[in-house]
Amino acid sequence: MHTIRSLLPWEWPKLRDHLLRLDAADRRMRFGHALGDRGIDTFVRHINWLQDRVCVAVDDGGAVIGAVHLSRLDDGAAELAFSVEAAHRGRGVGQALADRAILAARNGGYRRVHIFCLAENIAMRRLAARCGMRLACEATDCEGCQRLEPATPMSWLSEVIGEVAGLAAATAAFGRHGWRLLRPAPPSVAA
Ligand SMILES: CC(C)(COP(=O)(O)OP(=O)(O)OC[C@H]1O[C@@H](n2cnc3c(N)ncnc32)[C@H](O)[C@@H]1OP(=O)(O)O)[C@@H](O)C(=O)NCCC(=O)NCCS
């Protein structure tokens, strides 16, 4: 079982640990190039939490098993970048993250979302197509784009209900695993 919710800024080590569990091939798919442990640590530490959103899939033990990072592009559109751990793929986690992130982008005032992936990334291309994105591929790269409807009271409510459900699950997990959540943030990954 997993729940989808926004990652709280102080939970960033959970996102880092999730990305560190991706193998080299998956990191290449996620970032478009090879990235070592130190690069992942730096990437997560530099997320702009005031502007970006990270929606995560969390398992019953409170660990992040999937994530989508919503960031702002120069032209004011939103970019979505996905990662789901290998053991949890093909079960709709990517789709659930996409649904939440697209809703968050719409409610955040964005009028378009984009994804960028390698042309060889069939799973991401299928996920993008399933979300209704138009995909354009050139040589080794693909870009997907979807226009968003303006937010409505119903789209706001829908996101709030999803987040409340996610926070309720997080509170329950805190009751079971609170001591782990209270650990101080671990130090940077060594070079
Ligand atoms: C792309 C990714 C996020 C998909 O996550 P997921 O949880 O498996 O996604 P879902 O279960 O919701 O499935 C989404 C679609 O991908 C397809 N899919 C999943 N794994 C696949 C695979 N290995 N090969 C081909 N298609 C695959 C599913 O069948 C589904 O398509 P469908 O609806 O047409 O059947 C995941 O594979 C991943 O993290 N890959 C490594 C990082 C990456 O590529 N990130 C993208 C950068 S933007």
Ligand as a Chemical Component Dictionary entry (heavy atoms), coordinates in Angstrom:
data_LIG
# 
_chem_comp.id                   LIG 
_chem_comp.type                 NON-POLYMER 
_chem_comp.pdbx_formal_charge   0 
_chem_comp.three_letter_code    LIG 
# 
loop_
_chem_comp_atom.comp_id 
_chem_comp_atom.atom_id 
_chem_comp_atom.alt_atom_id 
_chem_comp_atom.type_symbol 
_chem_comp_atom.charge 
_chem_comp_atom.model_Cartn_x 
_chem_comp_atom.model_Cartn_y 
_chem_comp_atom.model_Cartn_z 
_chem_comp_atom.pdbx_ordinal 
LIG C1  C1  C 0 8.782  6.083  -15.789 1  
LIG C2  C2  C 0 8.379  5.578  -14.417 2  
LIG C3  C3  C 0 8.240  6.784  -13.472 3  
LIG C4  C4  C 0 7.007  4.878  -14.515 4  
LIG O1  O1  O 0 6.592  4.527  -13.212 5  
LIG P1  P1  P 0 5.515  3.340  -12.957 6  
LIG O2  O2  O 0 5.108  3.399  -11.536 7  
LIG O3  O3  O 0 6.042  2.059  -13.449 8  
LIG O4  O4  O 0 4.312  3.839  -13.875 9  
LIG P2  P2  P 0 2.862  3.167  -14.029 10 
LIG O5  O5  O 0 2.797  1.860  -13.286 11 
LIG O6  O6  O 0 1.863  4.212  -13.661 12 
LIG O7  O7  O 0 2.807  2.861  -15.575 13 
LIG C5  C5  C 0 2.833  3.902  -16.513 14 
LIG C6  C6  C 0 2.979  3.328  -17.905 15 
LIG O8  O8  O 0 4.330  2.846  -18.086 16 
LIG C7  C7  C 0 4.281  1.507  -18.562 17 
LIG N1  N1  N 0 5.461  0.816  -18.083 18 
LIG C8  C8  C 0 5.855  0.631  -16.809 19 
LIG N2  N2  N 0 7.023  -0.035 -16.796 20 
LIG C9  C9  C 0 7.350  -0.279 -18.095 21 
LIG C10 C10 C 0 8.434  -0.913 -18.729 22 
LIG N3  N3  N 0 9.444  -1.442 -18.045 23 
LIG N4  N4  N 0 8.436  -0.964 -20.082 24 
LIG C11 C11 C 0 7.448  -0.423 -20.796 25 
LIG N5  N5  N 0 6.385  0.213  -20.251 26 
LIG C12 C12 C 0 6.345  0.268  -18.921 27 
LIG C13 C13 C 0 3.002  0.966  -17.979 28 
LIG O9  O9  O 0 2.570  -0.190 -18.686 29 
LIG C14 C14 C 0 2.079  2.138  -18.170 30 
LIG O10 O10 O 0 1.682  2.261  -19.518 31 
LIG P3  P3  P 0 0.201  1.831  -19.966 32 
LIG O11 O11 O 0 -0.712 2.648  -19.100 33 
LIG O12 O12 O 0 0.148  2.211  -21.394 34 
LIG O13 O13 O 0 0.093  0.362  -19.707 35 
LIG C15 C15 C 0 9.399  4.553  -13.842 36 
LIG O14 O14 O 0 9.601  3.540  -14.807 37 
LIG C16 C16 C 0 10.750 5.150  -13.465 38 
LIG O15 O15 O 0 10.917 5.697  -12.382 39 
LIG N6  N6  N 0 11.768 5.031  -14.353 40 
LIG C17 C17 C 0 13.146 5.507  -14.031 41 
LIG C18 C18 C 0 13.225 7.023  -13.960 42 
LIG C19 C19 C 0 12.609 7.673  -15.178 43 
LIG O16 O16 O 0 12.629 7.143  -16.270 44 
LIG N7  N7  N 0 12.074 8.893  -14.982 45 
LIG C20 C20 C 0 11.471 9.670  -16.039 46 
LIG C21 C21 C 0 12.165 10.995 -16.179 47 
LIG S1  S1  S 0 10.974 12.278 -16.513 48 
# 
loop_
_chem_comp_bond.comp_id 
_chem_comp_bond.atom_id_1 
_chem_comp_bond.atom_id_2 
_chem_comp_bond.value_order 
_chem_comp_bond.pdbx_ordinal 
LIG C1  C2  SING 1  
LIG C2  C3  SING 2  
LIG C2  C4  SING 3  
LIG C2  C15 SING 4  
LIG C4  O1  SING 5  
LIG O1  P1  SING 6  
LIG P1  O2  DOUB 7  
LIG P1  O3  SING 8  
LIG P1  O4  SING 9  
LIG O4  P2  SING 10 
LIG P2  O5  DOUB 11 
LIG P2  O6  SING 12 
LIG P2  O7  SING 13 
LIG O7  C5  SING 14 
LIG C5  C6  SING 15 
LIG C6  O8  SING 16 
LIG C6  C14 SING 17 
LIG O8  C7  SING 18 
LIG C7  N1  SING 19 
LIG C7  C13 SING 20 
LIG N1  C8  SING 21 
LIG N1  C12 SING 22 
LIG C8  N2  DOUB 23 
LIG N2  C9  SING 24 
LIG C9  C10 SING 25 
LIG C9  C12 DOUB 26 
LIG C10 N3  SING 27 
LIG C10 N4  DOUB 28 
LIG N4  C11 SING 29 
LIG C11 N5  DOUB 30 
LIG N5  C12 SING 31 
LIG C13 O9  SING 32 
LIG C13 C14 SING 33 
LIG C14 O10 SING 34 
LIG O10 P3  SING 35 
LIG P3  O11 DOUB 36 
LIG P3  O12 SING 37 
LIG P3  O13 SING 38 
LIG C15 O14 SING 39 
LIG C15 C16 SING 40 
LIG C16 O15 DOUB 41 
LIG C16 N6  SING 42 
LIG N6  C17 SING 43 
LIG C17 C18 SING 44 
LIG C18 C19 SING 45 
LIG C19 O16 DOUB 46 
LIG C19 N7  SING 47 
LIG N7  C20 SING 48 
LIG C20 C21 SING 49 
LIG C21 S1  SING 50 
# 
